[in-house]
Amino acid sequence: MEPEFCYGNGSCVRTVYPVAVRAILYLGLGSAVVLTVLGNLFVIVAIAHFKQLHTPTNYLTLSLAVSDLLLGVLIMLPGMIRAVETCWFFGEMFCKVFMSSDILLCTASILNLSFISIDRYYAVCHPMLYPLKITVHTAVVMILVTWCVSAVVGFGMVFLELNILGMEELYYNNLACEGGCILFLTVVTSTVSSIISFYLPGVIMLGIYLKIYMVAQRQVRTTGLQKTSSSKVDKHQRKATKTLAIIMGVFLSFWTPFFICNIIDPYIGYSIPPTLFDILSWLGYLNSTINPLVYAFFYSWFRKAFQIIVSGRIFWSDMSDTKLFAE
């Protein structure tokens, strides 16, 4: 049987799935794209609109939701077409933007989570210092650092071709072809980028949340069941910390398989099948779909804000002053 090509002879070889398989893939992946975009859009609108949610913690959560929304639009949507059609139809320049944005948004997500863990550390472990250390200005600086570092890592690696440094001849002679858009990484860039973008922040976050857990358990034993206003505040902070710890745990669970393969693949002669990489990438992308569902499950304020947005009451005057939870 003659092989099919994306753009004729000399271009990338194309795998053509049966119509039924393509329909199922488009339906499944398309649903994930829609849920990701709408879910994170609701989070962004809620935090931006309701004044009660204008806190440093929620600004960091807003930044995380922005990275998840952009991943849905810039990565999941064209990635779905590439996965089903097994060809890249959007040109070489957008391929570079696609690969750069993929790295940028994954890095931004974990850096956002890292700064959120620092926010939670002060909220639980040093509550008296929290209002002084974690201000709106501090949150803005954290967000700027997150996006600037992520942009340098993502766009710098691809547009400066650091990802193929030292292996340019192998890449252009044997791997690059018209209709393809696959991020190739050398041993050095695979190791360094994985450590910077995932492993190092991940280990730091786990360490911080372990410390938070130990302090929170000690506080529970110390305060007992006291019904004071301060204990209510502590309870509110612990619930927020628990929710954000779950967000972090989901992120690490969904992305760890990909980054394990990503870091070992160059060492085993790039023998991991591209299809497996696609599957693991999509497992990681689905983390951005899950996050708003976690907010909906654990945060009553998100459910109330969602009802107001969907019903159209968000356009009523003074609705931004609505109390979504008891302070």
C-alpha positions as semicolon CSV with decimal commas, in nm:
position;residue;x (nm);y (nm);z (nm)
1;M;0,000;0,000;0,000
2;E;0,137;0,339;-0,103
3;P;0,212;0,572;0,192
4;E;0,021;0,899;0,213
5;F;0,198;1,230;0,253
6;C;0,089;1,559;0,406
7;Y;0,188;1,770;0,102
8;G;0,295;1,520;-0,162
9;N;0,622;1,330;-0,206
10;G;0,904;1,455;0,013
11;S;0,677;1,585;0,288
12;C;0,593;1,407;0,615
13;V;0,427;1,067;0,597
14;R;0,063;1,082;0,707
15;T;-0,135;0,826;0,904
16;V;-0,500;0,823;0,794
17;Y;-0,738;0,699;1,063
18;P;-1,079;0,550;0,977
19;V;-1,367;0,800;0,968
20;A;-1,521;0,656;1,286
21;V;-1,194;0,689;1,478
22;R;-1,145;1,046;1,357
23;A;-1,500;1,139;1,458
24;I;-1,451;0,994;1,808
25;L;-1,117;1,173;1,849
26;Y;-1,259;1,506;1,734
27;L;-1,558;1,467;1,965
28;G;-1,348;1,371;2,269
29;L;-1,062;1,617;2,221
30;G;-1,298;1,892;2,104
31;S;-1,506;1,854;2,420
32;A;-1,189;1,887;2,628
33;V;-1,096;2,206;2,441
34;V;-1,440;2,362;2,497
35;L;-1,448;2,267;2,867
36;T;-1,097;2,404;2,917
37;V;-1,172;2,739;2,753
38;L;-1,515;2,792;2,913
39;G;-1,416;2,666;3,259
40;N;-1,111;2,886;3,287
41;L;-1,296;3,180;3,132
42;F;-1,549;3,156;3,417
43;V;-1,264;3,157;3,673
44;I;-1,106;3,464;3,511
45;V;-1,434;3,658;3,487
46;A;-1,530;3,571;3,846
47;I;-1,200;3,681;4,002
48;A;-1,171;3,991;3,782
49;H;-1,532;4,106;3,838
50;F;-1,616;4,039;4,203
51;K;-1,434;4,275;4,440
52;Q;-1,442;4,028;4,728
53;L;-1,214;3,800;4,526
54;H;-0,949;4,068;4,475
55;T;-0,687;3,909;4,702
56;P;-0,321;3,816;4,639
57;T;-0,404;3,443;4,644
58;N;-0,681;3,487;4,388
59;Y;-0,465;3,704;4,163
60;L;-0,218;3,415;4,148
61;T;-0,510;3,179;4,081
62;L;-0,620;3,419;3,804
63;S;-0,275;3,399;3,646
64;L;-0,296;3,019;3,658
65;A;-0,639;3,028;3,492
66;V;-0,504;3,258;3,217
67;S;-0,226;3,008;3,142
68;D;-0,484;2,726;3,131
69;L;-0,715;2,929;2,902
70;L;-0,431;3,014;2,663
71;L;-0,327;2,650;2,659
72;G;-0,679;2,556;2,552
73;V;-0,680;2,809;2,266
74;L;-0,319;2,809;2,144
75;I;-0,215;2,451;2,214
76;M;-0,511;2,215;2,255
77;L;-0,709;2,343;1,954
78;P;-0,433;2,318;1,688
79;G;-0,290;2,016;1,874
80;M;-0,623;1,837;1,830
81;I;-0,612;1,887;1,452
82;R;-0,249;1,772;1,439
83;A;-0,327;1,463;1,651
84;V;-0,623;1,353;1,438
85;E;-0,492;1,447;1,092
86;T;-0,128;1,354;1,182
87;C;-0,011;1,656;0,984
88;W;0,065;2,019;1,064
89;F;-0,132;2,251;0,834
90;F;-0,053;2,589;0,992
91;G;0,291;2,674;0,856
92;E;0,644;2,680;0,992
93;M;0,618;3,009;1,181
94;F;0,305;2,912;1,373
95;C;0,469;2,575;1,443
96;K;0,747;2,762;1,626
97;V;0,491;2,975;1,809
98;F;0,300;2,657;1,897
99;M;0,606;2,479;2,038
100;S;0,726;2,792;2,221
101;S;0,381;2,852;2,372
102;D;0,359;2,488;2,480
103;I;0,681;2,522;2,681
104;L;0,587;2,872;2,803
105;L;0,242;2,776;2,933
106;C;0,356;2,458;3,105
107;T;0,637;2,652;3,273
108;A;0,398;2,934;3,366
109;S;0,155;2,688;3,524
110;I;0,412;2,532;3,754
111;L;0,569;2,870;3,843
112;N;0,222;3,004;3,927
113;L;0,169;2,700;4,148
114;S;0,510;2,755;4,309
115;F;0,424;3,112;4,403
116;I;0,082;2,999;4,525
117;S;0,259;2,751;4,755
118;I;0,471;3,037;4,894
119;D;0,151;3,240;4,948
120;R;-0,005;2,946;5,134
121;Y;0,313;2,895;5,340
122;Y;0,290;3,246;5,485
123;A;-0,090;3,224;5,526
124;V;-0,071;2,907;5,736
125;C;0,276;2,906;5,890
126;H;0,319;3,281;5,954
127;P;-0,034;3,430;5,965
128;M;0,081;3,743;6,149
129;L;0,338;3,821;5,878
130;Y;0,108;3,725;5,590
131;P;-0,058;4,069;5,537
132;L;0,288;4,232;5,536
133;K;0,471;3,982;5,318
134;I;0,201;3,887;5,067
135;T;0,040;4,203;4,931
136;V;-0,124;4,278;4,596
137;H;0,207;4,434;4,489
138;T;0,390;4,113;4,584
139;A;0,140;3,906;4,385
140;V;0,186;4,129;4,078
141;V;0,565;4,090;4,101
142;M;0,524;3,710;4,128
143;I;0,299;3,707;3,821
144;L;0,543;3,922;3,619
145;V;0,836;3,697;3,715
146;T;0,631;3,389;3,620
147;W;0,543;3,510;3,271
148;C;0,881;3,671;3,193
149;V;1,081;3,362;3,293
150;S;0,837;3,134;3,108
151;A;0,857;3,348;2,792
152;V;1,237;3,345;2,798
153;V;1,247;2,965;2,844
154;G;0,977;2,891;2,585
155;F;1,052;3,134;2,303
156;G;1,427;3,148;2,367
157;M;1,467;2,773;2,334
158;V;1,273;2,739;2,007
159;F;1,347;3,063;1,820
160;L;1,719;3,054;1,908
161;E;1,714;2,682;1,816
162;L;1,875;2,589;2,147
163;N;1,663;2,272;2,142
164;I;1,865;2,132;1,849
165;L;2,202;2,289;1,937
166;G;2,482;2,058;1,826
167;M;2,244;1,827;1,637
168;E;2,127;2,061;1,359
169;E;2,250;1,834;1,078
170;L;2,071;1,529;1,217
171;Y;1,750;1,725;1,270
172;Y;1,729;1,896;0,930
173;N;1,851;1,594;0,727
174;N;1,656;1,316;0,898
175;L;1,370;1,455;1,107
176;A;1,241;1,785;0,970
177;C;0,984;1,757;0,692
178;E;0,700;1,965;0,551
179;G;0,379;1,901;0,740
180;G;0,550;1,810;1,065
181;C;0,567;2,002;1,392
182;I;0,746;1,805;1,661
183;L;0,965;1,955;1,933
184;F;1,304;1,784;1,914
185;L;1,532;1,813;2,218
186;T;1,896;1,720;2,260
187;V;2,021;1,543;2,573
188;V;2,130;1,874;2,728
189;T;1,820;2,080;2,645
190;S;1,585;1,798;2,743
191;T;1,754;1,762;3,082
192;V;1,796;2,133;3,156
193;S;1,447;2,237;3,041
194;S;1,278;1,952;3,229
195;I;1,462;2,041;3,550
196;I;1,386;2,415;3,519
197;S;1,027;2,380;3,401
198;F;0,912;2,085;3,611
199;Y;1,137;1,889;3,845
200;L;1,295;2,169;4,049
201;P;0,973;2,370;4,105
202;G;0,788;2,044;4,170
203;V;1,027;1,933;4,443
204;I;1,022;2,280;4,602
205;M;0,640;2,283;4,602
206;L;0,620;1,939;4,758
207;G;0,862;2,048;5,029
208;I;0,664;2,364;5,103
209;Y;0,330;2,182;5,119
210;L;0,481;1,915;5,347
211;K;0,594;2,194;5,582
212;I;0,246;2,355;5,560
213;Y;0,080;2,022;5,639
214;M;0,296;1,969;5,946
215;V;0,231;2,322;6,077
216;A;-0,144;2,296;6,004
217;Q;-0,167;1,966;6,194
218;R;0,014;2,123;6,489
219;Q;-0,224;2,420;6,481
220;V;-0,527;2,189;6,482
221;R;-0,396;2,006;6,789
222;T;-0,318;2,338;6,961
223;T;-0,644;2,520;6,892
224;G;-0,869;2,217;6,932
225;L;-1,233;2,298;6,863
226;Q;-1,234;2,660;6,974
227;K;-1,517;2,860;6,814
228;T;-1,335;3,192;6,793
229;S;-1,321;3,430;6,497
230;S;-0,949;3,359;6,458
231;S;-1,017;2,985;6,436
232;K;-1,272;3,058;6,159
233;V;-1,004;3,248;5,970
234;D;-0,763;2,959;6,022
235;K;-1,027;2,719;5,894
236;H;-1,083;2,936;5,585
237;Q;-0,709;2,950;5,518
238;R;-0,669;2,575;5,567
239;K;-0,952;2,504;5,324
240;A;-0,797;2,734;5,062
241;T;-0,460;2,568;5,120
242;K;-0,611;2,220;5,086
243;T;-0,782;2,313;4,760
244;L;-0,469;2,465;4,611
245;A;-0,263;2,166;4,729
246;I;-0,506;1,943;4,537
247;I;-0,460;2,165;4,229
248;M;-0,083;2,117;4,266
249;G;-0,120;1,741;4,316
250;V;-0,337;1,710;4,005
251;F;-0,081;1,908;3,804
252;L;0,209;1,688;3,914
253;S;0,006;1,368;3,857
254;F;-0,099;1,466;3,505
255;W;0,239;1,599;3,388
256;T;0,486;1,361;3,558
257;P;0,448;1,076;3,301
258;F;0,525;1,316;3,015
259;F;0,831;1,465;3,183
260;I;0,968;1,122;3,277
261;C;0,955;1,024;2,909
262;N;1,079;1,368;2,800
263;I;1,396;1,347;3,008
264;I;1,485;0,983;2,932
265;D;1,400;0,976;2,559
266;P;1,730;1,131;2,434
267;Y;1,925;0,887;2,653
268;I;1,758;0,582;2,493
269;G;1,806;0,692;2,134
270;Y;1,467;0,863;2,091
271;S;1,297;0,524;2,095
272;I;0,974;0,634;2,268
273;P;0,698;0,627;2,002
274;P;0,562;0,972;1,899
275;T;0,208;0,843;1,958
276;L;0,291;0,779;2,326
277;F;0,430;1,133;2,354
278;D;0,105;1,266;2,205
279;I;-0,103;1,071;2,456
280;L;0,109;1,187;2,752
281;S;0,100;1,546;2,625
282;W;-0,279;1,534;2,615
283;L;-0,287;1,386;2,964
284;G;-0,092;1,694;3,074
285;Y;-0,320;1,929;2,879
286;L;-0,625;1,779;3,052
287;N;-0,490;1,920;3,379
288;S;-0,606;2,260;3,250
289;T;-0,952;2,112;3,197
290;I;-0,966;1,968;3,549
291;N;-0,864;2,283;3,742
292;P;-1,198;2,471;3,709
293;L;-1,380;2,150;3,812
294;V;-1,170;2,140;4,130
295;Y;-1,265;2,503;4,203
296;A;-1,632;2,418;4,143
297;F;-1,614;2,120;4,378
298;F;-1,431;2,286;4,667
299;Y;-1,514;2,658;4,643
300;S;-1,868;2,772;4,721
301;W;-1,775;3,119;4,594
302;F;-1,697;2,977;4,250
303;R;-2,033;2,799;4,232
304;K;-2,216;3,116;4,334
305;A;-2,018;3,328;4,088
306;F;-2,087;3,073;3,814
307;Q;-2,463;3,098;3,879
308;I;-2,449;3,478;3,863
309;I;-2,249;3,477;3,539
310;V;-2,465;3,215;3,364
311;S;-2,792;3,382;3,469
312;G;-2,674;3,717;3,330
313;R;-2,704;3,888;3,668
314;I;-2,336;3,980;3,639
315;F;-2,449;4,277;3,423
316;W;-2,670;4,421;3,699
317;S;-2,544;4,737;3,866
318;D;-2,334;4,696;4,182
319;M;-2,318;4,318;4,124
320;S;-1,939;4,336;4,162
321;D;-1,994;4,412;4,532
322;T;-2,180;4,084;4,588
323;K;-2,061;3,886;4,890
324;L;-1,980;3,539;4,762
325;F;-1,875;3,406;5,104
326;A;-1,884;3,516;5,467
327;E;-1,562;3,689;5,567
